[in-house]
């Protein structure tokens, strides 16, 4: 069951990478959606949850080190959403939304590679 969840997480990450790679302007809408109300806490919580799932499933994966590293990275990426003020998090997100399309495409490519690596690791 955990391996299925890890695969779903990998697919989700890869799809987000493809979206930002092919349509960099969508980052602005994505960022605006999550900025409303307390939705930022959903991002933080989901990152921590995905990281925990990866850590729990790592022992069953082909490339354990990769899965552990990604799990720890996701947990670390989710913590600021609960530690920093909401205004600070929104400001960081706005900086990404204002980047040139080429930078967002490179970010999308990196996200796609991470998702594919996670899928390969299972």
C-alpha positions in Angstrom: 0.0 0.0 0.0 2.8 2.4 0.9 4.5 1.8 -2.5 1.3 2.7 -4.3 1.2 6.0 -2.3 4.8 6.7 -3.2 4.1 6.1 -6.9 1.1 8.5 -6.7 3.4 11.1 -5.0 5.9 10.6 -7.8 3.2 11.0 -10.5 1.9 14.1 -8.8 5.4 15.7 -8.6 6.1 14.8 -12.3 2.8 16.2 -13.5 3.4 19.5 -11.6 6.8 19.6 -13.3 5.3 19.0 -16.8 2.7 21.8 -16.2 5.3 24.3 -15.2 7.6 23.2 -17.9 5.0 23.6 -20.7 2.9 26.4 -19.3 5.1 28.6 -17.0 2.3 31.2 -16.7 0.2 28.7 -14.8 2.6 29.2 -11.8 1.0 32.6 -11.2 -2.5 31.1 -11.0 -1.3 28.2 -8.9 0.4 30.5 -6.5 -2.7 32.8 -6.3 -5.0 29.9 -5.6 -2.9 28.6 -2.6 -2.3 32.1 -1.3 -6.0 32.6 -0.3 -7.0 32.1 3.3 -5.3 29.3 5.2 -4.6 27.2 2.1 -0.9 27.6 2.6 -1.2 25.3 5.6 -2.5 22.6 3.3 0.6 22.8 1.2 2.8 22.6 4.3 0.9 19.7 5.8 0.8 17.8 2.5 4.5 18.2 2.1 5.1 16.9 5.6 2.7 14.0 5.0 4.2 13.1 1.7 7.7 13.2 3.3 6.6 10.9 6.1 5.1 8.5 3.6 8.3 8.4 1.7 10.3 7.7 4.8 8.0 4.9 5.9 8.2 3.3 2.5 11.9 3.8 1.9 12.8 0.3 3.2 10.7 -1.3 0.4 12.1 0.8 -2.4 14.8 0.0 -4.9 16.8 3.2 -4.3 16.3 3.7 -0.5 18.8 6.6 -0.2 17.0 8.6 -2.9 13.6 8.0 -1.3 14.9 8.9 2.2 16.5 12.1 0.8 13.3 13.2 -0.9 11.3 12.4 2.2 13.5 14.5 4.4 13.5 17.3 1.8 9.7 17.3 1.6 9.4 17.5 5.4 11.9 20.3 5.6 10.1 22.1 2.7 6.8 21.8 4.7 8.0 23.1 8.0 8.3 26.8 7.1 4.6 26.9 6.4 4.0 26.4 10.1 7.0 28.4 11.4 7.0 31.6 9.4 4.4 34.2 9.2 1.8 33.9 6.4 2.9 37.2 4.9 6.5 36.0 4.6 5.4 32.8 2.9 3.2 34.7 0.5 6.2 37.0 -0.3 8.4 34.0 -1.1 5.7 32.6 -3.4 5.2 35.9 -5.1 8.9 36.0 -5.9 8.6 32.7 -7.8 5.6 33.9 -9.7 7.5 37.0 -10.9 10.4 35.0 -12.4 10.9 34.9 -16.1 9.3 32.0 -18.0 12.7 30.4 -18.7 13.4 30.2 -15.0 10.0 28.7 -14.3 10.5 26.2 -17.1 13.8 25.1 -15.6 12.1 24.8 -12.2 9.4 22.6 -14.0 12.1 20.5 -15.5 13.8 20.0 -12.2 10.5 19.1 -10.6 9.8 16.6 -13.4 13.2 15.0 -13.0 12.6 14.6 -9.2 9.2 13.0 -9.8 10.6 10.7 -12.4 13.5 9.8 -10.1 11.1 9.0 -7.3 9.0 6.8 -9.7 12.2 5.0 -10.8 13.2 4.5 -7.2 10.1 2.5 -6.2 
